[in-house]
């Protein structure tokens, strides 16, 4: 859930942060990362930031991914795209299918590397959403948090360093993710950082210099951890609900019921939230209903507020069917009355 944004929904070029999507597609499509790839001329001759691959070089998919995400090699991006998608156009189709799956409605991809193209764009918020998805892949996290690595090209070892200046500055909790630069995109940086139980993704686009993008990122990190705290909404809601039940559940009168009503909550959609406000939980239910009442009947609502803003609404449901009293229930009641 975004906690701060400036022009976060504006479509823009995003340079090599594109490689986040390139990497996740490769990781999901390739079962054997040790498979060797032979470099084609399309990959060897691409411009911009490069790992330095030559035609007929042999390198594994695993090492291409390190070259992609650490060194930001455009040649590695094309090599992987040709291997997985058989062509740049074929790989772009996979990119846009994944974007559609992730509901990135303001993004479109035509290249695996992010060199400027008017048809290649995203927004800051959708780039953050993509990154959140990618960070669920353990191999992706393993790569993007690496500051330097040894890869092999034609069996010869080569040391490469990560281009991410914020990651390499040893700032507490930073563990990725990706840099980028083109003339249209400016200096770009996507950063992931975790401290205690709060996990942040920060996206800075169109910065003038590397120093600017790093400074803006660090300011946002410092501000967020000083200002916000994590609230476990699921635990808080369940605690409030249990307290409510002790007092209010037996106050719900079910006319002609054979048993007392039991209640439960529907699924809680948001489990945690970063906030600087008070979390308020309001539970409202009916006080009268006539039997029979079927299981999962909605009889109330739990409203969760962040400050004064409603952030979710949860249905209060009947936990099990409450049947209408039958003749035997009345006989039992009458018998008890006679005994008394």
Beta strands, then each sheet from edge to edge (+ up, - down):
strand 1: 36-38
strand 2: 58-60
strand 3: 148-153
strand 4: 156-161
strand 5: 174-182
strand 6: 186-195
strand 7: 198-207
strand 8: 229-232
strand 9: 253-255
strand 10: 263-265
strand 11: 272-275
strand 12: 279-285
strand 13: 288-290
strand 14: 298-306
strand 15: 309-318
sheet 1: 1+ 2-
sheet 2: 3+ 4-
sheet 3: 5+ 6- 7+
sheet 4: 8+ 11-
sheet 5: 9+ 13+
sheet 6: 10+ 15- 14+ 12-
end
